[in-house]
C-alpha cells in the first residue's frame, strides 16, 4: 500500500493545470490533492480531458473560499455546508472539499458530515478503494493507504471499510457498485455482493433523484449487463424497478438482455427495461423515478411506437402505414424500430419500406404543404374550428397519399370542402 510515493509524471498535466491554486494553498500552510475518479482514470490510462477536477484539502471551507480569491475566475458556494467549494479557472471546473467523513443515520436522507485535517480520514469515507487515492498537487506523490492501485491492477471492487458499513453509511454505493463492475470490468471482492443483499433495503432512504442519476450513468455504459445482473442478484431492483424484478427469472433475463442490446442512450435503455408495462403503470414508474418531462416523453413515445409496430404484421407495412408510424413516433422512429427488433418483433419489411421512403425524402417533413393562413384564403374562412378541421384533413391527406404540391393540395382541399 502506497502512503506517499515519489513524483508520478502521469499526473503532470493535471497538477500543472491546478498549480496556481495549489501554490496559494501551500503558501498558507495547507495541502491540496487530486482525489477520486481523476486519479483512478489516470492510473487506468483513461484520463482523456478532465474539465472537472475533484480535489481535497485540510483547509476548512471558509479558508478554501478565501484562498481562491483572485486565483480563479468564479466561485460558487452551494456545497459549502458539506465542505465543498466550486470554482472555475479557465476551462477547468474545480470542486475543492475539506477532508471529511460522512454517514447516513437511521432514516435520514441527508448525510451527517464531519470535517477532518487528515487525508486518511477522507480516503476512508470514499465509496471504493479504487476511488480512495489522492495525489499531492505540489510534489505529485501518490497517497494510497488502502491499496486502491493494487485493486485496480487486480480488477477488484472493494470498499475501504467493511462492505456492510460502507453501504449502510451511503446506500447509493450499492447501485454505484453496479456501474463500476460494468464500466471498469471489475469483479466484486469477497463479501461485497452478500453485503449489498443484506442491507439493500437501506436504499429506501436515498432520494429518488440520486437513484435516477446513478441509474442513468449505468444505462449510458456501452454494456451495462454485469451491472444490471448485480442489481438483480443483490435485490436492489425491487426498490426502484419493481415491475422488472417481479417477472419470472427467464423473462427478467430476456428484459436485461434486450436492454443491453439497444443503443447506450438512457431513455432508450429504460424503455427497453419497461417495454411491457401498460401506459398508466409506465407513467407512474417514470414519475416515481423523478424523470424530467422531456425524459418521460421520450420513454413514453418509444414504448408507444414499439406497441404500434408489435400490433402490425410485418408484411402489412404499406407506405401509408409507414408514414403514419413515422408521424406518431417523431424523433424516436429509428430507436423504436431497433427496440422492437431487439424485443423479437419481425421488422424486415418495415425497415425496407422506411429506407425507401427516406431515400425519396418522403419522411423529411410529414406535414401538409398548406398551413392555416393558406386554408383561410382558399376557403374564405374566418379563424376558428373550421380552419382546424381543414388543416387536420390536409394532414391526414399527407399521410394517406404522400407528398403533394401546394397547388394539388389546394385543389383537393377545395373539392373536399365543397362536398362535405
C-alpha positions in Angstrom: 0.0 0.0 0.0 1.4 3.4 -1.0 1.1 6.2 1.5 3.2 8.8 -0.2 5.1 7.6 -3.3 7.6 9.6 -5.4 6.6 12.0 -8.0 4.5 10.4 -10.8 4.7 12.2 -14.1 1.4 10.7 -15.3 -0.3 13.4 -13.2 2.0 16.1 -14.5 -0.6 17.8 -16.8 -3.4 17.8 -14.3 -1.1 19.1 -11.5 0.2 21.8 -13.7 -3.3 22.9 -14.5 -4.1 23.2 -10.8 -0.7 24.5 -9.8 -1.6 28.2 -9.4 -4.3 27.3 -6.9 -2.1 24.8 -5.1 0.7 27.3 -4.6 -1.8 29.6 -2.9 -2.8 26.8 -0.5 0.8 25.8 0.1 1.8 29.4 0.9 -0.9 29.3 3.6 0.4 26.1 5.1 -2.4 23.9 3.5 -2.2 20.9 1.2 -4.2 20.2 -1.9 -4.7 16.8 -3.5 -6.2 15.4 -6.7 -8.6 12.8 -5.5 -11.1 10.1 -6.6 -12.1 9.4 -10.1 -9.5 11.7 -11.7 -6.7 9.7 -10.0 -8.3 6.4 -10.9 -8.7 7.3 -14.5 -5.1 8.4 -14.9 -3.9 5.1 -13.5 -6.2 3.2 -15.9 -4.9 5.3 -18.8 -8.4 6.6 -19.3 -7.7 10.2 -18.4 -8.5 12.0 -21.6 -9.7 15.5 -20.9 -10.8 16.3 -17.4 -12.6 19.6 -17.4 -14.0 18.7 -13.9 -11.4 18.0 -11.2 -12.1 16.9 -7.7 -9.6 18.0 -5.0 -9.4 17.6 -1.3 -7.6 19.7 1.3 -7.0 20.1 5.0 -8.3 23.7 4.8 -11.8 24.3 6.2 -14.5 25.6 3.8 -14.2 29.3 4.8 -10.5 29.2 4.3 -10.9 27.5 0.9 -13.2 30.3 -0.2 -10.6 32.9 1.0 -7.7 31.2 -0.7 -9.5 31.1 -4.0 -10.0 34.8 -4.2 -8.0 36.3 -7.1 -6.7 33.0 -8.5 -9.9 31.6 -10.1 -12.5 33.2 -12.4 -15.6 32.3 -10.5 -16.6 30.7 -7.2 -19.9 29.0 -6.1 -20.8 28.1 -2.6 -23.9 25.8 -2.9 -22.0 22.9 -1.3 -20.2 24.9 1.4 -22.1 23.4 4.3 -20.9 20.0 3.1 -17.4 21.3 2.8 -17.3 21.8 -0.9 -16.4 25.0 -2.7 -16.8 25.1 -6.5 -14.6 27.2 -8.8 -13.8 27.8 -12.4 -10.3 28.6 -13.7 -10.2 29.0 -17.5 -11.8 25.8 -18.9 -11.4 23.9 -15.7 -14.1 23.3 -13.1 -12.7 22.6 -9.7 -14.5 21.1 -6.7 -12.4 21.5 -3.6 -13.6 19.7 -0.5 -12.3 19.7 3.1 -11.2 16.3 4.3 -14.4 14.8 5.7 -16.2 11.8 6.9 -20.0 11.3 6.3 -22.7 8.8 7.0 -26.5 8.4 6.7 -28.0 7.8 10.1 -31.3 6.0 10.8 -33.9 7.0 8.2 -32.3 10.3 7.2 -31.9 11.2 3.5 -29.1 13.6 4.2 -25.6 12.7 5.4 -24.1 13.8 8.7 -20.8 15.4 7.8 -17.7 15.9 10.0 -14.6 17.7 8.8 -11.0 16.5 9.4 -7.5 17.6 8.9 -6.3 14.1 8.0 -6.2 12.9 4.4 -6.6 9.3 5.6 -9.9 10.1 7.2 -11.2 11.4 3.9 -10.0 8.4 1.9 -11.6 6.0 4.3 -15.0 7.6 3.8 -14.8 7.1 0.0 -17.0 4.5 -1.8 -14.4 2.1 -3.1 -10.6 1.7 -2.8 -10.1 2.5 -6.5 -11.6 5.9 -5.7 -9.7 6.3 -2.4 -6.4 7.5 -3.8 -5.0 11.1 -3.8 -2.1 12.9 -5.5 -0.4 15.8 -3.9 -0.6 18.6 -6.5 2.7 20.1 -5.5 5.0 17.1 -5.3 2.8 14.7 -7.4 3.2 11.9 -4.8 0.5 9.2 -4.8 -1.2 8.6 -1.4 -2.8 5.1 -1.5 -3.1 3.8 2.1 -6.0 1.4 1.2 -4.4 -0.3 -1.7 -6.5 1.1 -4.5 -3.9 0.8 -7.2 -3.4 -2.9 -6.4 -7.1 -3.4 -6.6 -7.1 -1.7 -10.0 -4.4 -4.0 -11.2 -6.4 -7.0 -9.9 -9.6 -5.6 -11.3 -11.2 -5.9 -7.8 -14.0 -3.7 -6.5 -13.6 -3.4 -2.7 -14.8 -0.9 -0.1 -12.4 0.9 2.2 -14.4 -0.2 5.3 -16.3 -3.5 5.7 -18.9 -3.5 2.9 -21.9 -3.6 5.2 -20.6 -0.5 6.9 -19.7 1.4 3.7 -23.1 0.5 2.1 -25.0 1.4 5.2 -23.2 4.7 5.5 -24.3 5.7 2.0 -26.7 3.1 0.4 -26.3 4.6 -3.0 -22.9 3.0 -3.1 -24.6 -0.3 -3.8 -26.1 1.0 -7.0 -22.8 2.7 -7.8 -21.1 -0.7 -7.4 -23.2 -2.0 -10.3 -21.8 0.8 -12.6 -18.2 0.2 -11.5 -18.4 -3.5 -12.1 -19.8 -2.9 -15.6 -17.9 0.2 -16.6 -14.4 -0.8 -15.4 -14.5 -4.5 -15.9 -14.1 -5.2 -12.1 -15.2 -8.2 -10.0 -16.7 -7.8 -6.6 -14.4 -8.6 -3.6 -15.4 -11.4 -1.4 -18.5 -10.5 0.7 -19.4 -7.3 -1.3 -22.4 -8.8 -3.1 -23.6 -10.5 0.1 -23.3 -7.2 2.0 -25.4 -5.4 -0.7 -28.1 -8.1 -0.4 -28.1 -7.8 3.4 -28.5 -4.0 3.5 -30.4 -3.4 0.2 -33.4 -2.1 2.0 -31.3 0.9 3.2 -31.6 2.2 -0.4 -35.1 3.4 0.5 -33.6 6.3 2.4 -31.8 7.6 -0.7 -33.7 10.2 -2.7 -35.3 9.2 -6.0 -33.3 11.9 -7.8 -29.9 10.4 -6.6 -31.1 6.9 -7.6 -32.2 8.2 -11.0 -28.9 9.9 -11.7 -26.9 6.8 -10.8 -29.2 4.5 -12.9 -28.8 6.9 -15.8 -25.0 6.6 -15.6 -25.3 2.8 -15.6 -27.6 2.8 -18.6 -25.3 5.0 -20.6 -22.4 2.5 -20.4 -21.5 0.6 -23.6 -22.6 -2.7 -21.9 -24.5 -2.5 -18.6 -25.2 -6.2 -18.4 -22.9 -7.0 -15.5 -24.3 -4.1 -13.6 -27.9 -4.9 -14.2 -27.3 -8.5 -13.2 -25.6 -7.3 -10.0 -28.7 -5.1 -9.2 -30.9 -8.1 -9.8 -28.8 -10.6 -7.8 -28.5 -8.2 -4.8 -32.2 -7.4 -4.7 -31.9 -3.7 -5.4 -34.2 -3.8 -8.5 -37.4 -4.2 -6.4 -36.7 -0.9 -4.7 -36.8 1.3 -7.8 -37.8 -1.0 -10.7 -40.2 -3.5 -9.1 -42.1 -4.2 -12.3 -38.8 -5.7 -13.7 -37.8 -7.6 -10.6 -41.3 -9.2 -10.2 -41.1 -11.0 -13.6 -40.1 -14.7 -13.7 -36.4 -15.3 -13.9 -36.4 -16.3 -17.7 -38.4 -13.2 -18.6 -36.2 -11.0 -16.4 -33.1 -12.3 -18.1 -34.6 -11.5 -21.5 -35.5 -8.0 -20.4 -32.0 -7.4 -19.2 -30.6 -8.9 -22.5 -32.6 -6.6 -24.8 -31.7 -3.6 -22.6 -28.1 -4.2 -23.2 -28.6 -4.7 -26.9 -30.1 -1.3 -27.7 -28.1 1.9 -28.1 -26.5 3.3 -24.9 -29.0 6.1 -24.5 -30.5 6.1 -21.0 -34.1 6.8 -22.3 -33.9 4.0 -24.9 -32.4 1.6 -22.3 -35.1 2.5 -19.8 -37.8 2.0 -22.4 -36.3 -1.5 -23.1 -36.5 -2.3 -19.4 -40.1 -1.2 -19.1 -41.3 -2.0 -22.5 -44.1 -4.4 -21.5 -45.8 -2.1 -18.9 -49.2 -0.6 -19.6 -49.1 3.1 -20.3 -50.6 4.2 -16.9 -48.2 1.9 -14.9 -45.3 3.1 -17.0 -46.2 6.8 -16.4 -46.4 6.2 -12.7 -43.0 4.5 -12.6 -41.3 7.3 -14.6 -42.7 9.8 -12.2 -41.5 7.8 -9.2 -38.1 7.8 -10.8 -38.3 11.6 -11.0 -37.7 11.8 -14.7 -38.0 15.2 -16.3 -40.9 15.9 -18.6 -38.7 15.5 -21.6 -37.3 12.2 -20.4 -40.8 10.9 -19.7 -42.0 12.0 -23.1 -39.1 10.2 -24.8 -39.6 6.9 -22.9 -43.4 7.0 -23.4 -43.0 7.9 -27.1 -40.6 5.0 -27.7 -42.8 2.4 -25.9 -45.9 3.6 -27.7 -44.2 3.4 -31.1 -43.0 -0.2 -30.3 -46.5 -1.0 -29.4 -47.7 0.1 -32.8 -45.0 -1.9 -34.5 -45.9 -5.0 -32.5 -49.6 -4.6 -33.4 -48.9 -4.8 -37.1 -47.8 -7.8 -39.1 -44.5 -7.1 -40.8 -45.9 -7.7 -44.3 -48.7 -5.2 -43.7 -46.5 -2.1 -43.9 -47.9 -0.1 -46.7 -46.3 3.3 -47.5 -49.3 4.9 -45.7 -48.8 2.8 -42.6 -45.1 3.7 -42.5 -45.9 7.4 -42.8 -48.4 7.2 -40.0 -45.9 5.3 -37.8 -43.2 7.9 -38.6 -45.6 10.8 -37.8 -46.6 9.3 -34.4 -43.1 8.2 -33.4 -41.4 11.5 -34.4 -37.8 11.7 -33.4 -38.0 8.2 -31.8 -38.7 6.2 -35.0 -35.2 4.7 -35.6 -34.8 3.7 -31.9 -38.3 2.3 -31.8 -37.7 0.0 -34.8 -34.4 -1.2 -33.3 -36.0 -1.7 -29.9 -38.9 -3.7 -31.5 -36.4 -5.9 -33.3 -34.5 -6.5 -30.2 -37.7 -7.5 -28.5 -38.2 -10.2 -31.1 -40.6 -8.4 -33.4 -40.2 -9.0 -37.2 -39.2 -5.6 -38.7 -37.6 -6.6 -42.0 -40.3 -5.3 -44.3 -40.8 -2.2 -42.1 -37.0 -1.4 -42.3 -37.1 -1.8 -46.1 -40.0 0.5 -46.5 -38.5 3.0 -44.2 -35.3 3.0 -46.2 -37.1 3.5 -49.4 -39.3 6.4 -48.2 -36.3 8.1 -46.6 -34.4 7.9 -49.8 -37.3 9.6 -51.6 -37.4 12.4 -48.9 -40.9 11.3 -48.0 -40.2 11.3 -44.3 -38.3 14.6 -44.1 -41.5 16.6 -43.4 -44.7 14.8 -42.8 -46.8 17.9 -42.5 -49.0 19.3 -45.3 -47.7 21.9 -47.7 -50.5 24.4 -46.8 -50.9 26.0 -43.4 -53.8 27.7 -41.7 -53.3 31.1 -43.4 -53.5 29.4 -46.9 -56.6 27.5 -45.8 -58.3 30.7 -44.7 -57.5 32.3 -48.0 -58.5 29.4 -50.2 -61.8 28.7 -48.4 -62.7 32.2 -47.4 -63.0 31.3 -43.8 -62.6 33.2 -40.5 -60.2 31.8 -37.9 -62.0 29.2 -35.9 -62.8 25.4 -35.7 -63.5 25.1 -39.4 -59.9 26.1 -40.1 -58.6 23.5 -37.7 -60.8 20.8 -39.3 -59.5 21.7 -42.8 -55.8 21.6 -41.6 -56.4 18.2 -39.9 -57.9 16.9 -43.2 -54.8 18.1 -45.1 -52.5 16.4 -42.5 -54.4 13.1 -43.0 -54.2 13.5 -46.8 -50.4 13.9 -46.5 -50.1 10.6 -44.6 -52.5 8.8 -46.9 -51.1 9.8 -50.2 -47.6 11.2 -49.6 -46.1 14.5 -50.5 -48.3 16.7 -52.8 -47.5 20.1 -54.1 -49.3 23.2 -52.7 -51.4 23.5 -55.9 -52.6 19.9 -55.7 -53.3 20.1 -52.0 -55.3 23.3 -52.6 -57.4 21.7 -55.3 -58.1 18.6 -53.2 -59.0 20.8 -50.2 -61.5 22.9 -52.2 -63.1 19.7 -53.6 -63.4 18.2 -50.1 -64.8 21.4 -48.7 -67.5 21.7 -51.3 -68.8 18.2 -50.9 -68.5 17.9 -47.1 
